Amino acid sequence: MQLTELHLDAIAELLNIGMGQATDSLSQILNEEVKLSVPSVQLLSRVSAANNIDNGKAIPIVAVKQHFDGPFWGDALLLFPQNKSLELVQAIVKERVSQEELLELEQDALNEIGNIILTSCLSSLGNILTHEVISSVPSFISGPAIKIINDTGKDEEDVVMFLRMDFELHIKDIYGYVAFILEVAAVERFKESIDKYIGLI
């Protein structure tokens, strides 16, 4: 599987547009600017993708995962280190509440945020590439990064396309990541869509 520099630039542009629209919604909810990193696109094994998220430290991660289907398919993930997820829930709630109450609210609050961000980003990608992308209901997962990325029990050495974009709320010191995981068969179809987008087909 080879991706040219042109492909990588086009994918980065698509992620920038999609995540820019998605994080506008988050900015409005929190009344704070959300800063985005430069997107990264890599072909990795699932275990290497997990190490990319937690730097190999096996720190607790919480995530909202949303499967998507269409001309290409895969999983979209909104990920946070566990301590940062509770800070985000606190920022959403706005009123000061106890740690126990935050834990009770965490799953519903993050599912709602994940649905807003991931669905918005996927819809943007679909619109730009002129394809319908259908998203599943989001699910909440917590644990080590490898469990989150590989919760379907597939081979950890399977090669996947790993698209990652970090975001940060500077004032509140909250950060997280959005990642998309596409298996090789889906990457071929995604590449065809990119070829049409950049005029190679």
N, C-alpha and C positions, 0 to 999 in steps of 0.2 A: 504494500500500500504506500503510494507516494503522493504527497501533496506539494505542489509547487509554491513558490513565494507568492504568486498571484492568488492561489487558492487561500493561503494563510491570511493574506491582506484582506481578501474579500470576507472571510469568516470573521476576522477581527472587526471589520466595519459593520457587519450584520449584528454582532454582539453589542457593539457600542450603541447602535441605534436601538436595538431591542431593550437593552438594560437601561439606556437613558430614559426611555418612555416608562419602563417599569419602576425605576427609582423615583421618578417624578411623583408617582402615587405615594410612595413611602415618605417622601419629603413633605407632602401635604398632610399626611397622617401625623407625623412627628413634629411638623413645623420646624424642620431643620434640613439644611443642605446635606445631601448624600454624595460623597466623593467616590468616584469609580477608578479602579486601576486599569492599566493596559491589559486587554484580554490575552490569555495564553492558550495556544492550541497544541496539543501533543498527542502522539500515538503511544499509549502505555499499556502495560498489563494492569489488571484491576488492583493488584496489590501495590504496584507503583503509584497508581492514581490515589490510593488511600494514603500512602506515605507522603504524597504531594500535599494532601490536606492537613495532616497532623504532624508533618515533619518527622515521621517515624517514632513519635513519642507516645502513641496510643492514648492520647488525652481524651476525656469524654467529649463526645460531639452530639449535638442534637440537629436533626434535619427534617425538612419537609420534602418528601419525594413525590413527584408527579410523573407518571408514565405518559408518553405522547405517541400518537400514531398518525400516519399520513403517508406521503411518498417516501419519507424516511421516518425512523422511529427510535425511541430510546427513553432515557430517564433524565428528567430535570430535577436538580436538587438545590435547595436553599439550606446552607449549613452554617452553624455557629458553634464555637466552643461553648460548653454548657454554661459557664459563668456569664458569658456575654448574652446568651439567649434570655436569661432572667433580667438582665439590665434592659434589654429591648422590651420585654413585657412590661417592666416598670415604666418605661418611657411611653408606651402605648396607653397604659392605665392612667398615667399622670398623677393620680392620688397615691400617697405613700401607703403601701400595704405590707403585711408581714411576709417573710420568706415562704411560709406555708401557703399563704394565699397566692403568691406568685407561682408556686409550683402547681397549684390547682388550676390556675389560669393559663399556664404555659402552653399546653397542647393546643387548646382552642385558639389562643391568640396567634401562635406561630402558624397554625394551619391557615388562618385567615390571611396573614401577611404573605405566607408562601403562595397561596392561591392567587393573590393580587399580583405579586411580582412574577411568578413563573408563568401564569396564564397570559399576562400582558406581554412578557418577552416572547413566548411561543407564538402568540397571535401576530406580533410584529414581524417575526421571522417568516411566518406563513404568508402574511400580506406582501412582504417585499419579494418573496420567492414565488408568489402567485400560486400557493398551494393551501389547501385546508389542512390545518394541524389540529387534531382532536386530543384534548387532555383528559386524563382520568381525574377522579376525586383525589385530592392530596392526602397523603398519609404521613403521620408523625413517627419518627424513628429516633432512638437514642442509643448510644454505645460507642465502641471504637469505630474509626472511619472505615475499616475493612468490612465490618458488619453492615454498615450503612450502604456502602457501594456494592456489596456482594450479597445482599439479603435474599436473592433468588437462588443462592447456592451454586452459581456457575463457577467454572474453573477460574481460580484467582490469577492464572497466567494468561487467560484470554486477552487478546489485544483489543483495546477499545480506543475510540477518539475521546479525549478528555479536554473539554473546553472549560476554562475557568476564568472568572472575573471577580475580583475582590471589591468590596465596598466598605465604606467607613463613615460613621457619624462622628465628626471630629470633636464636637463639644461634649458629647456624652461618652466618648471613648468606647463606642460599640463598633464591632466589625464582624463581617461574615463573608461568605463566598457563595457565588452561584456557579453551579457546574452542570454540564450536560455530558452524558455518557452515551455513545453510540457504538454498537457492535459493528464488526467489519462489514457485514452485509448491508447494514443501514448506512455506513459511511460511503459505500459505493453510490447509493442512491442520493445521498446528501451531496456528494461531489458532482453528480450529474446536474442537480439543481443549481449548484454554484457555477458550473460551467455555463448554464443558460443565463444566469444572472450577470456574469462578466462577459458574455457574448462569444464564448468559445464554441457554442452549439447554435 
